[in-house]
Amino acid sequence: MRKTNVSKLYETYPHLTQIDELWGTRDCREYLKRLMNDTRDGHRRGFPGDHARTILRLLVEHDREFPQFEESITSDWRDTVRESRGDMQG
């Protein structure tokens, strides 16, 4: 069960109830990340602070509950270094 209170977020942005439908999936994590980043070439206004914090809390909570979907920056970086050195072994 999700702990983050989303009532005010959903009241203001009803379309974000999609988070509930996606909760526990890789798609949910991607959706939350997209909400926090400008994907409209600088035309996104962004969320007011309270709502942005709620979305960030949701992302953190999702990562804690479903760590299998969390991106591994360290392993991605290691793979990039190996590729640049040419020492990747399939």
N, C-alpha and C positions, 0 to 999 in steps of 0.2 A: 504494500500500500504506500502510495506516494505521501511524503510528509509536507512538502511545500504547498502552502495555501495559494491556490490559483483563482480564487473567486473574483477578486478585483480585476485581475488580468483578463479573465474570460468575460467579465461584465463589460469591459471596455473594448475588448477585441474578441467577439464571439467566434470568429473563424479559427482562433487558436485552440479551440476545443479538440482540434485534430490531434493535438499532443496526446490526449487521453487515448485516442484510437491507436496511435503509433507506439505508446509507452512500452518499453521493453524490447524494442527492435532497433536495428542499426539505422533504419529510416528515421526514427525519432531523434536519435543523436544528430543525424545530418540536418534534420529540420530545425532543431534548436540552434545548431551552429549557424545555419543560414539566417535565422532570425537575428542573430547577434552581429552579423557582418553585412556590409553594404554589397548587395548583389545587383544594384541598379545603377552602376556607373556614377556614383555620387549623388543620385537623386533620392536616395532613401533618407527620410528625416530622422529615423531612429525612434526608439521608445523613450518615454519619460523615465527618469531614474528609477522609480519604484518598480515599474514594469520590467525594465531592463534587468534589475537585480533579481526579480522573480524568475525570469528566463534563465539567467546565469545559475541561480540556485537549482533550477530544474535540470540543467545540464550537469552540474556537479553531482546532484542526487542520482541522476541516470547513470553516470559513470561509476558511482560507488555501487549501485545495485546491479549493474550490468557491465562489469569491467571488460567483458569479451568484445564489446563494441568500441571501447576507448582506443583512440589512435595511440600508437607507440612512437612517439617522436624519437626516442633513443634508437630503436631498431631501424626506423626509417633513415635516420642519420647514418648509422653504421652501414646500411646497405648502400647508401649514396657514396660513402667514402670507399667502400670495397670496389664499387663499380668504377669510380674514378681512378683507382689504382690498378684495375684490371684483374683483381684477385677473387672474383666471384666464382664459386665452384657450385654449379647447378645442383 
